[in-house]
Amino acid sequence: MTEDQVFLGLGLIVVLAVGSQVLAYRLRVPALIVLLPVGFTAGALTDDIDPERLLGSTFSPLVSLAVAVILYDAGLGLDLRSFRAHTRRVVVRLIWFGALFTGASAALVAMPLLGMSHGAAVMLGAILVVSGPTVVGPLLAFVRPTERLRRILVWEGSLIDPVGGILGALVFHTVTAGGPDGFGSRVGAFAVSTAVGVAGGLVGAAVLTVALRTLRLGEVLATTVQLAAVVGVAAACDVVRDDTGLIAAVLMGLAVANLPGGGAAARRPFFETLVNLVIGLLFISISATVSPQSLRGVLLPALGLAAFLVLVARPLVAAVSAWGTDLKAGERGFLGWMAPRGIVAAATASTFSATLVEQGVGGAAKILPATFVVIVATVTLYGLSAAPVARRLGVVRSARSRPLLVGGDPWVVDLGRALRSAGLDVVMWAGRETERDSIRAAGIELAPGELFAAATGEGAELEGLTGVLLLTGEDDFNALAATHLEGSVEGTVHRLRPPAGSQGVITPYGGGEVLFDPDLTGPELARRHAGGARVVTYRLDGGVPAGHRLLFLVRGDGRLLPVTRTAGPAPRPGDIAVLLSA
C-alpha cells in the first residue's frame, strides 16, 4: 500500500470508530450494534481499512495488546468485597462449567451445521465461550438490573475473557500440531499458562503499586505509566506463552483496584477515554476483515448456532451455576438471558483462523465469519431484548433516586429529612462527629468510612447510589470533590453555588452541576435556616406556593430533579416539591 492509502485507512478507522460510538450514544443502543455493521460495510466498500493490509503481521500482536488494556480496565472495576458467598459460587461455576459445556456443545453443533472438520469446530467452540466486559458492561448500564446480578455478570465477563483466550490458544496449538494431545498434557499446559499469567500479573501489580502510591504521579503520567506497564507485562507474558498477557492484565487491574486508594488513583477519565477509543478501533478493524463473500453459506447455519447458544447452552449453564444458591427465579432467568459475545471472541477468531486456513484445516475459513455472525446476533438480540426481559422478570432496579448528601449543617439535615419524607432512600456523610450525631439522631442512614470510598460505591452498604449532592460549607471542598467524583457514580454530581465574588482556589474551575438559583448560596441557605426558614415538602396540584423557593422536584416514579444554574425542572401535577419556606 502507498503512504497515502495508509493515511486514508488509519484516518477512516478512527473516524468510523468514534462516529459509530457517537451515533450509538444518540440512539441509546449498545455501541457494538453500530460498530460491527459499520466496519463490515466499510470493509466491503473499500480495501483501504483492511487492517491486515495496513499493518501486516503486526495486526495480530497489536490486537492482543489492545485487548490486554481493555481487560486491565475491566479489572479496575472489580471489587473483592463484593465477591463473596453466593456471588462467588455462581461466578466460579459460570467460568469452569460454562466454558467446558459451551465450548463442547458449540463444537458438536457447529460440525453438522457449518460442515466443519473436528479441529475447526473445536476451535470455534473455544472461541465462543467468552462474553466480555466490553459488551456486558454497557448492556447492564442500560438495563440497570439488581446489584447482585450486575456483580455476577461483570465478574463473569471480566474473568471468562482471559480463560477463553488461553483455551483458544491451547486448542489452536493442538489442532495445528496435527492431532489431540493427552488430557493430562492439556491440563498441564493450561496450568503452566495460568502460572505465567499470574506471575506477570503480580509483577505488574507491584510496579503499578509503587508508581501510583509511592511516586505520586500526576494524572497524565499515571495514565501513561499504567498503559506502559500493562502493554509491557502483557507482551512479555505473550512471548513466554500465548495469550497469558490477558490473565496478567486482569490481575493487575484487580490488584490496583483493591489497594487502599488504588482504584481512584488509577481509573482516571483519560484512561477510560483511551479504552473506549481502543474498543471502537478494534471492532471496526476486525469486522472490516469479514468479506461478504465469506458469509455465503455461513449466515444461516451461524444464526442456527447462535440460537443454540442463546436458547439452550446459556440457560443450562445458568441453571447449573445457580443451583443451590439464594438467587431468585427472576435473577436465574435473567442470568440465562445474558451472554453476548464481544471483542475477545472477535480477536481470537481473527488471530487463529488465518493460520488454520493456511494449514488446510477443513472448514477453518468459516471460523471468522461464523464468529462475526454470532457476535452480531447475540449483541443485537440481547441489546434489544435485555431491558424488557429484565422488567418482565422483575429484576430491574427501581428508578427511585438514592442520593448521597455530603454535609452536616442543620439545613442539610433538614433537607435529608424532607427528601426521606418524599419517599427517597437518603444516605448522608459528614466529617465532624457532631454533624454525624445529628444525622444519626434524624434517623437517616450514615455513610461509613472515608468520603470518596463511600461515594464511589466501594462500600457494599452504598451500592446503587444515583447521585451525589455536595452541600458542605467549604466551597473548595465541594468543587474538588465534584471534579473527583464525576464519572465515578451512576448518576450526576451536584454542588452548592459559591457566593458571588468567591476567591476560592478551586471553586471557579470545579466540576459538577451547580445547584439552585443564583442567590441561594451555601452561606445564604445557612443564614435563612438559622432565621427560621425550613425545608418542607408539598404535593403539587398547581404552581409552587407563594413565599417558597423550589429546590427539588420528586417525580411520581421517585426520580429526584434539582433546580440548577442552567435549568429548573417543570412541575407536573402529582410531583412532590421540596421547598425552602420563607
C-alpha positions as CSV (number, residue, x, y, z in Angstrom):
1,M,0.0,0.0,0.0
2,T,1.1,3.6,-0.7
3,E,1.7,6.1,2.1
4,D,-1.5,8.0,1.1
5,Q,-3.5,4.8,1.3
6,V,-2.2,4.1,4.8
7,F,-3.0,7.6,5.9
8,L,-6.5,7.3,4.5
9,G,-7.1,3.9,6.0
10,L,-6.0,4.8,9.5
11,G,-8.0,8.1,9.4
12,L,-11.1,6.3,8.3
13,I,-10.8,3.7,11.0
14,V,-10.6,6.3,13.7
15,V,-13.4,8.4,12.3
16,L,-15.7,5.4,11.8
17,A,-15.0,4.1,15.3
18,V,-15.7,7.4,17.1
19,G,-18.6,8.3,14.8
20,S,-20.3,4.9,15.4
21,Q,-20.0,5.4,19.2
22,V,-21.5,8.8,19.0
23,L,-24.4,7.5,16.9
24,A,-25.0,4.6,19.3
25,Y,-25.0,7.1,22.2
26,R,-27.6,9.2,20.4
27,L,-29.7,6.2,19.6
28,R,-29.3,4.8,23.2
29,V,-28.2,1.4,22.0
30,P,-25.0,-0.6,22.8
31,A,-22.1,0.7,20.6
32,L,-21.5,-2.8,19.2
33,I,-24.8,-2.8,17.4
34,V,-23.5,0.1,15.3
35,L,-19.7,-0.6,15.2
36,L,-19.9,-4.1,13.7
37,P,-22.2,-3.3,10.7
38,V,-20.3,-0.1,10.0
39,G,-17.0,-1.9,10.0
40,F,-18.3,-4.7,7.9
41,T,-19.9,-2.3,5.4
42,A,-16.7,-0.1,5.2
43,G,-14.6,-3.3,4.6
44,A,-17.0,-4.4,1.8
45,L,-16.8,-1.0,0.1
46,T,-13.1,-0.3,0.3
47,D,-9.8,-2.2,0.9
48,D,-8.3,0.9,2.5
49,I,-9.3,0.0,6.0
50,D,-8.3,-3.7,5.9
51,P,-6.1,-3.9,8.9
52,E,-4.2,-6.9,7.5
53,R,-3.1,-4.8,4.5
54,L,-2.4,-1.7,6.7
55,L,-0.5,-3.4,9.4
56,G,0.5,-6.8,8.0
57,S,1.9,-9.2,10.5
58,T,1.8,-6.6,13.3
59,F,-2.0,-6.6,13.4
60,S,-2.5,-9.7,15.5
61,P,0.0,-8.7,18.2
62,L,-1.5,-5.2,18.4
63,V,-4.9,-6.7,18.8
64,S,-3.7,-8.9,21.7
65,L,-2.1,-5.9,23.5
66,A,-5.2,-3.8,22.9
67,V,-7.4,-6.5,24.4
68,A,-5.0,-6.6,27.4
69,V,-5.5,-2.9,28.0
70,I,-9.3,-3.4,27.9
71,L,-9.2,-6.2,30.4
72,Y,-6.9,-4.2,32.7
73,D,-9.6,-1.5,32.8
74,A,-12.2,-4.2,33.4
75,G,-10.1,-5.5,36.4
76,L,-10.2,-1.9,37.8
77,G,-13.9,-2.3,38.1
78,L,-13.8,-5.5,40.2
79,D,-14.3,-5.1,44.0
80,L,-13.2,-8.2,46.0
81,R,-15.6,-7.2,48.8
82,S,-18.5,-7.9,46.5
83,F,-17.0,-11.3,45.5
84,R,-18.4,-13.4,48.4
85,A,-20.7,-16.2,49.3
86,H,-23.3,-17.0,46.6
87,T,-21.9,-14.5,44.2
88,R,-18.5,-16.2,44.2
89,R,-20.1,-19.7,43.9
90,V,-22.2,-18.7,40.9
91,V,-19.3,-16.9,39.1
92,V,-16.9,-19.8,39.6
93,R,-19.4,-22.2,38.1
94,L,-20.1,-19.9,35.2
95,I,-16.4,-19.9,34.5
96,W,-15.4,-23.5,34.7
97,F,-18.7,-25.3,33.8
98,G,-19.8,-22.6,31.4
99,A,-16.5,-22.8,29.5
100,L,-16.5,-26.6,29.3
101,F,-20.2,-27.0,28.4
102,T,-20.4,-24.1,26.0
103,G,-17.2,-24.9,24.2
104,A,-18.0,-28.6,23.8
105,S,-21.7,-28.2,22.8
106,A,-20.9,-25.4,20.4
107,A,-18.3,-27.6,18.7
108,L,-20.8,-30.5,18.4
109,V,-23.5,-28.3,16.9
110,A,-21.0,-26.5,14.5
111,M,-19.8,-29.7,12.9
112,P,-23.0,-30.6,11.2
113,L,-24.5,-27.1,10.8
114,L,-21.4,-25.5,9.3
115,G,-19.8,-28.6,7.7
116,M,-16.6,-28.1,9.7
117,S,-13.9,-30.6,10.5
118,H,-13.5,-31.7,14.1
119,G,-10.5,-29.4,14.6
120,A,-12.2,-26.3,13.2
121,A,-15.4,-26.9,15.2
122,V,-13.4,-27.3,18.4
123,M,-11.6,-24.1,17.6
124,L,-14.9,-22.3,17.1
125,G,-16.3,-23.7,20.3
126,A,-13.3,-22.5,22.3
127,I,-13.7,-19.0,20.7
128,L,-17.4,-18.7,21.6
129,V,-17.0,-19.5,25.3
130,V,-16.2,-15.8,26.1
131,S,-18.6,-12.9,26.7
132,G,-16.6,-9.9,27.9
133,P,-16.9,-6.6,29.7
134,T,-16.9,-4.5,26.5
135,V,-20.5,-5.7,25.7
136,V,-21.8,-6.8,29.1
137,G,-20.9,-3.5,30.9
138,P,-22.8,-1.2,28.5
139,L,-25.8,-3.5,28.4
140,L,-26.0,-3.6,32.2
141,A,-25.7,0.1,32.4
142,F,-28.6,0.4,30.0
143,V,-30.8,-2.3,31.7
144,R,-29.9,-1.5,35.4
145,P,-30.6,-4.9,36.8
146,T,-30.4,-5.6,40.6
147,E,-26.9,-5.1,42.1
148,R,-26.2,-8.7,42.7
149,L,-27.0,-9.7,39.1
150,R,-24.8,-6.8,37.9
151,R,-21.9,-8.0,40.1
152,I,-22.2,-11.6,38.9
153,L,-22.3,-10.7,35.2
154,V,-19.5,-8.2,35.5
155,W,-17.2,-10.7,37.3
156,E,-18.1,-13.4,34.8
157,G,-17.4,-11.1,31.8
158,S,-14.1,-9.9,33.2
159,L,-12.8,-13.4,34.1
160,I,-14.0,-15.5,31.3
161,D,-12.1,-13.5,28.7
162,P,-8.6,-14.5,29.7
163,V,-9.7,-18.0,30.4
164,G,-11.3,-18.2,26.9
165,G,-8.2,-16.6,25.3
166,I,-5.9,-19.2,26.8
167,L,-8.3,-22.0,26.0
168,G,-8.4,-20.8,22.4
169,A,-4.6,-20.7,22.2
170,L,-4.3,-24.3,23.6
171,V,-6.9,-25.6,21.1
172,F,-5.1,-23.8,18.3
173,H,-1.8,-25.4,19.1
174,T,-3.4,-28.8,19.5
175,V,-5.1,-28.5,16.1
176,T,-2.0,-27.2,14.3
177,A,0.1,-30.0,15.9
178,G,-1.9,-32.5,13.8
179,G,-3.7,-34.3,16.5
180,P,-5.0,-34.2,20.0
181,D,-2.6,-34.5,22.9
182,G,-3.5,-36.4,26.0
183,F,-5.9,-34.9,28.5
184,G,-3.2,-34.7,31.1
185,S,-0.8,-32.8,28.9
186,R,-3.5,-30.2,28.0
187,V,-4.4,-29.7,31.7
188,G,-0.7,-29.3,32.4
189,A,-0.3,-26.7,29.5
190,F,-3.3,-24.8,30.9
191,A,-1.8,-24.8,34.4
192,V,1.5,-23.5,33.0
193,S,-0.2,-20.8,31.0
194,T,-2.1,-19.7,34.1
195,A,1.0,-19.7,36.2
196,V,2.8,-17.4,33.6
197,G,-0.2,-15.0,33.6
198,V,-0.4,-14.9,37.4
199,A,3.3,-14.3,37.7
200,G,3.1,-11.5,35.2
201,G,0.1,-10.0,37.0
202,L,1.9,-10.0,40.3
203,V,5.0,-8.3,38.8
204,G,2.8,-5.7,37.1
205,A,0.7,-5.1,40.2
206,A,3.9,-4.4,42.2
207,V,5.2,-2.0,39.6
208,L,1.9,-0.1,39.5
209,T,1.6,0.0,43.3
210,V,5.0,1.7,43.5
211,A,4.2,4.1,40.7
212,L,0.7,5.1,41.8
213,R,1.1,5.2,45.5
214,T,4.8,5.9,46.2
215,L,5.8,8.1,43.4
216,R,2.5,10.1,43.5
217,L,2.5,10.8,39.8
218,G,0.2,13.3,38.2
219,E,-2.9,12.3,36.2
220,V,-1.1,12.3,32.8
221,L,2.0,10.4,34.0
222,A,-0.2,8.0,36.0
223,T,-2.2,7.1,32.8
224,T,0.9,6.7,30.7
225,V,2.6,4.5,33.3
226,Q,-0.4,2.3,33.5
227,L,-0.5,1.9,29.8
228,A,3.2,1.2,29.6
229,A,3.0,-1.4,32.5
230,V,0.0,-3.2,31.0
231,V,1.5,-3.4,27.5
232,G,4.9,-4.3,28.7
233,V,3.8,-7.1,31.1
234,A,1.2,-8.4,28.6
235,A,3.8,-8.5,25.8
236,A,6.4,-10.3,28.0
237,C,3.8,-12.9,29.1
238,D,2.7,-13.5,25.5
239,V,6.3,-14.0,24.4
240,V,6.6,-16.7,27.1
241,R,3.2,-18.3,26.5
242,D,0.4,-17.3,24.1
243,D,-2.4,-15.1,25.4
244,T,-1.2,-15.3,29.0
245,G,-1.0,-11.5,28.9
246,L,-4.8,-11.4,29.2
247,I,-4.6,-13.0,32.7
248,A,-1.8,-10.7,33.8
249,A,-3.8,-7.6,32.7
250,V,-7.0,-8.6,34.6
251,L,-5.0,-9.4,37.7
252,M,-3.1,-6.1,37.5
253,G,-6.3,-4.2,37.3
254,L,-7.9,-6.3,40.1
255,A,-4.9,-5.7,42.4
256,V,-4.7,-2.0,41.8
257,A,-8.4,-1.5,42.3
258,N,-8.4,-3.3,45.7
259,L,-5.4,-1.5,47.2
260,P,-6.5,1.3,49.5
261,G,-7.0,4.3,47.3
262,G,-5.6,2.5,44.3
263,G,-8.7,2.3,42.1
264,A,-9.4,6.1,42.5
265,A,-5.8,6.8,41.5
266,A,-5.9,4.5,38.5
267,R,-9.2,5.0,36.8
268,R,-8.8,8.5,35.5
269,P,-11.1,9.9,32.8
270,F,-8.3,9.9,30.2
271,F,-7.6,6.2,30.7
272,E,-11.3,5.4,30.3
273,T,-11.4,7.6,27.2
274,L,-8.4,5.7,25.8
275,V,-10.0,2.3,26.5
276,N,-13.3,3.5,24.8
277,L,-11.3,4.5,21.7
278,V,-9.4,1.2,21.6
279,I,-12.7,-0.7,21.7
280,G,-14.1,1.2,18.8
281,L,-10.9,0.8,16.7
282,L,-10.8,-2.9,17.4
283,F,-14.3,-3.6,16.4
284,I,-14.1,-1.5,13.2
285,S,-10.8,-3.1,12.2
286,I,-11.8,-6.7,12.9
287,S,-15.3,-6.5,11.3
288,A,-13.7,-5.0,8.2
289,T,-11.8,-8.2,7.7
290,V,-15.0,-10.1,7.2
291,S,-16.0,-10.0,3.5
292,P,-19.5,-10.5,2.1
293,Q,-18.2,-13.5,0.1
294,S,-17.1,-15.3,3.3
295,L,-20.7,-15.1,4.7
296,R,-22.1,-17.1,1.8
297,G,-23.3,-20.4,3.0
298,V,-22.3,-19.4,6.6
299,L,-25.0,-16.9,7.6
300,L,-28.0,-19.2,8.2
301,P,-26.0,-22.0,9.8
302,A,-24.2,-19.5,12.1
303,L,-27.6,-18.0,13.1
304,G,-28.7,-21.5,14.0
305,L,-25.5,-21.9,16.1
306,A,-26.3,-18.5,17.8
307,A,-29.9,-19.7,18.5
308,F,-28.5,-22.8,20.1
309,L,-26.1,-20.8,22.3
310,V,-28.9,-18.4,23.4
311,L,-31.8,-20.8,23.8
312,V,-30.1,-24.0,25.0
313,A,-26.5,-23.6,26.1
314,R,-26.7,-20.4,28.2
315,P,-29.9,-21.3,30.1
316,L,-28.5,-24.7,31.0
317,V,-25.2,-23.1,32.2
318,A,-27.1,-20.5,34.2
319,A,-29.4,-23.2,35.8
320,V,-26.4,-25.3,36.9
321,S,-24.4,-22.3,38.1
322,A,-27.3,-21.0,40.3
323,W,-28.2,-24.4,41.7
324,G,-28.3,-24.4,45.5
325,T,-27.8,-20.6,45.8
326,D,-30.3,-18.0,47.0
327,L,-30.8,-16.4,43.6
328,K,-34.5,-15.8,43.0
329,A,-36.3,-17.2,40.0
330,G,-36.2,-13.9,38.1
331,E,-32.5,-13.5,38.7
332,R,-31.8,-17.0,37.4
333,G,-33.9,-16.3,34.4
334,F,-32.0,-13.1,33.5
335,L,-28.7,-14.8,34.1
336,G,-29.7,-17.3,31.5
337,W,-30.6,-14.4,29.1
338,M,-27.3,-12.5,29.1
339,A,-24.3,-13.9,27.3
340,P,-23.3,-11.6,24.4
341,R,-20.0,-12.3,22.6
342,G,-17.5,-9.5,22.3
343,I,-14.1,-8.3,21.4
344,V,-12.1,-11.3,22.7
345,A,-14.1,-13.7,20.5
346,A,-13.5,-11.5,17.5
347,A,-9.8,-11.0,18.3
348,T,-9.2,-14.7,18.9
349,A,-11.1,-15.7,15.7
350,S,-9.1,-13.1,13.7
351,T,-5.8,-14.3,15.1
352,F,-6.1,-18.0,14.7
353,S,-8.4,-18.6,11.7
354,A,-6.0,-17.4,9.0
355,T,-3.3,-19.9,10.1
356,L,-5.7,-22.8,10.2
357,V,-6.9,-21.9,6.7
358,E,-3.2,-21.8,5.5
359,Q,-2.7,-25.3,7.0
360,G,-5.7,-26.7,5.2
361,V,-7.9,-27.4,8.2
362,G,-11.4,-28.3,6.9
363,G,-13.9,-25.5,7.5
364,A,-11.4,-23.1,9.0
365,A,-12.4,-20.4,6.6
366,K,-15.8,-20.3,8.2
367,I,-14.5,-19.6,11.8
368,L,-14.2,-15.8,11.4
369,P,-17.4,-15.2,9.6
370,A,-19.3,-17.6,11.9
371,T,-17.9,-15.8,14.9
372,F,-18.8,-12.4,13.4
373,V,-22.4,-13.6,12.8
374,V,-22.7,-15.0,16.4
375,I,-21.4,-11.7,17.8
376,V,-23.8,-9.5,15.8
377,A,-26.7,-11.8,16.5
378,T,-26.2,-12.1,20.3
379,V,-25.3,-8.4,20.8
380,T,-28.4,-7.3,18.8
381,L,-30.7,-9.8,20.4
382,Y,-29.6,-9.1,24.0
383,G,-29.2,-5.4,23.3
384,L,-32.8,-5.0,22.1
385,S,-34.4,-7.6,24.5
386,A,-32.5,-7.3,27.8
387,A,-34.4,-4.3,29.1
388,P,-37.9,-5.7,28.5
389,V,-36.9,-9.2,29.7
390,A,-35.4,-7.7,32.9
391,R,-38.7,-5.8,33.5
392,R,-40.8,-8.9,32.8
393,L,-38.7,-10.9,35.3
394,G,-38.8,-8.1,37.9
395,V,-35.0,-7.7,38.2
396,V,-34.7,-4.0,37.3
397,R,-33.5,-1.7,40.0
398,S,-36.1,0.9,41.0
399,A,-35.9,4.2,39.2
400,R,-36.3,5.8,42.6
401,S,-33.4,8.0,43.4
402,R,-30.9,7.2,46.2
403,P,-28.9,10.3,46.7
404,L,-25.8,10.8,48.9
405,L,-25.9,14.1,50.7
406,V,-22.5,15.4,51.8
407,G,-22.6,17.8,54.6
408,G,-24.0,18.1,58.2
409,D,-25.1,21.7,58.6
410,P,-28.6,21.9,60.2
411,W,-30.3,22.9,56.9
412,V,-28.7,19.9,55.2
413,V,-30.0,17.5,57.8
414,D,-33.4,19.3,57.4
415,L,-33.1,18.6,53.6
416,G,-32.3,15.0,54.3
417,R,-35.5,14.6,56.3
418,A,-37.6,16.3,53.6
419,L,-36.2,14.0,50.9
420,R,-36.8,11.0,53.0
421,S,-40.4,12.1,53.7
422,A,-40.9,12.3,49.9
423,G,-40.1,8.6,49.7
424,L,-36.4,8.6,48.8
425,D,-33.8,6.4,50.3
426,V,-31.4,9.1,51.5
427,V,-27.7,8.5,52.6
428,M,-25.6,11.2,54.3
429,W,-22.0,11.8,55.1
430,A,-20.3,14.4,57.2
431,G,-16.8,14.8,58.5
432,R,-17.4,16.2,62.0
433,E,-18.6,13.9,64.7
434,T,-21.2,16.4,66.0
435,E,-22.7,16.5,62.5
436,R,-22.7,12.8,62.2
437,D,-24.5,12.6,65.6
438,S,-27.2,15.0,64.1
439,I,-27.6,12.7,61.1
440,R,-28.0,9.6,63.3
441,A,-30.5,11.5,65.5
442,A,-32.5,12.3,62.4
443,G,-32.8,8.6,61.6
444,I,-31.0,9.0,58.3
445,E,-28.6,6.3,57.0
446,L,-25.0,7.4,57.6
447,A,-22.4,6.5,55.0
448,P,-19.5,4.7,56.7
449,G,-15.8,5.3,56.1
450,E,-13.9,7.9,54.1
451,L,-16.0,10.1,51.7
452,F,-14.6,9.1,48.4
453,A,-14.7,5.4,49.1
454,A,-18.3,5.8,50.2
455,A,-19.4,8.0,47.3
456,T,-17.8,5.8,44.6
457,G,-19.7,2.8,45.9
458,E,-16.6,0.8,47.1
459,G,-18.5,0.0,50.3
460,A,-21.1,-2.7,50.0
461,E,-23.6,-0.7,52.0
462,L,-23.7,2.0,49.3
463,E,-24.5,0.0,46.2
464,G,-27.0,1.7,43.9
465,L,-26.2,5.4,44.6
466,T,-27.9,7.5,42.0
467,G,-26.2,10.8,42.6
468,V,-24.2,13.0,45.0
469,L,-25.2,16.4,46.4
470,L,-22.1,18.2,47.8
471,L,-23.6,20.6,50.4
472,T,-20.8,21.4,52.8
473,G,-19.9,25.0,53.8
474,E,-16.4,24.6,52.1
475,D,-16.8,25.7,48.5
476,D,-13.3,24.5,47.5
477,F,-14.0,21.1,49.0
478,N,-17.3,20.8,47.1
479,A,-15.6,21.8,43.8
480,L,-12.7,19.4,44.3
481,A,-15.0,16.5,45.4
482,A,-17.3,17.2,42.4
483,T,-14.3,17.0,40.0
484,H,-13.1,13.8,41.6
485,L,-16.4,12.1,41.7
486,E,-17.8,12.9,38.2
487,G,-18.0,9.7,36.2
488,S,-17.4,7.6,39.4
489,V,-21.1,7.3,40.4
490,E,-24.1,6.1,38.4
491,G,-25.9,9.4,38.3
492,T,-24.9,13.1,38.4
493,V,-22.8,15.1,40.9
494,H,-24.2,18.5,42.1
495,R,-22.6,21.1,44.4
496,L,-23.7,24.3,46.1
497,R,-23.3,27.6,44.4
498,P,-20.4,29.6,45.9
499,P,-21.0,33.2,47.0
500,A,-20.7,35.9,44.3
501,G,-17.1,37.1,44.0
502,S,-15.8,34.0,45.8
503,Q,-12.0,33.8,45.8
504,G,-11.8,30.1,46.2
505,V,-8.7,28.4,44.7
506,I,-10.7,25.5,43.0
507,T,-14.3,26.7,43.2
508,P,-14.4,28.6,39.8
509,Y,-12.9,25.6,38.0
510,G,-14.5,22.6,39.7
511,G,-16.8,20.0,38.1
512,G,-20.4,19.1,38.9
513,E,-23.7,20.9,38.2
514,V,-24.3,24.0,40.4
515,L,-27.4,23.9,42.5
516,F,-30.3,26.4,43.0
517,D,-31.0,29.9,42.0
518,P,-28.1,32.4,42.0
519,D,-29.0,34.0,45.4
520,L,-29.2,30.6,47.2
521,T,-25.6,30.1,48.0
522,G,-24.4,27.9,50.9
523,P,-24.0,30.8,53.4
524,E,-27.4,32.2,52.4
525,L,-29.1,28.9,52.9
526,A,-27.5,28.5,56.3
527,R,-28.5,32.1,57.2
528,R,-32.1,31.6,56.2
529,H,-32.4,28.3,58.1
530,A,-30.9,29.9,61.2
531,G,-33.5,32.7,60.8
532,G,-36.4,30.2,60.9
533,A,-36.8,29.0,57.3
534,R,-37.3,25.3,56.9
535,V,-37.1,22.7,54.1
536,V,-40.6,21.3,53.5
537,T,-42.4,19.1,51.0
538,Y,-45.6,19.9,49.2
539,R,-47.6,17.8,46.7
540,L,-48.2,19.9,43.7
541,D,-51.6,20.4,42.1
542,G,-50.7,23.7,40.6
543,G,-47.8,26.0,41.0
544,V,-45.3,26.5,43.8
545,P,-46.9,28.1,46.9
546,A,-46.3,31.8,47.4
547,G,-43.4,32.6,49.7
548,H,-41.5,29.4,49.0
549,R,-38.4,28.6,46.8
550,L,-38.3,25.4,44.8
551,L,-35.2,23.3,45.5
552,F,-36.1,19.9,44.1
553,L,-38.9,18.0,42.5
554,V,-39.6,14.3,43.2
555,R,-41.5,12.7,40.3
556,G,-44.1,10.1,40.8
557,D,-41.6,7.3,40.0
558,G,-39.2,8.6,42.6
559,R,-36.7,10.5,40.4
560,L,-35.1,13.5,42.1
561,L,-34.8,16.5,39.9
562,P,-32.9,19.5,41.3
563,V,-33.0,23.2,40.4
564,T,-29.7,24.0,38.8
565,R,-27.8,27.0,37.5
566,T,-28.8,26.2,33.9
567,A,-32.4,25.0,34.3
568,G,-35.2,24.2,36.6
569,P,-37.5,21.2,36.2
570,A,-41.0,21.9,35.1
571,P,-43.5,21.0,37.8
572,R,-46.2,18.4,37.0
573,P,-49.4,17.6,38.9
574,G,-48.7,14.9,41.4
575,D,-45.0,15.9,41.8
576,I,-43.7,16.4,45.3
577,A,-41.9,19.7,45.6
578,V,-39.0,20.2,48.1
579,L,-39.2,23.8,49.1
580,L,-37.4,26.4,51.2
581,S,-40.0,28.2,53.3
582,A,-39.9,31.9,53.9
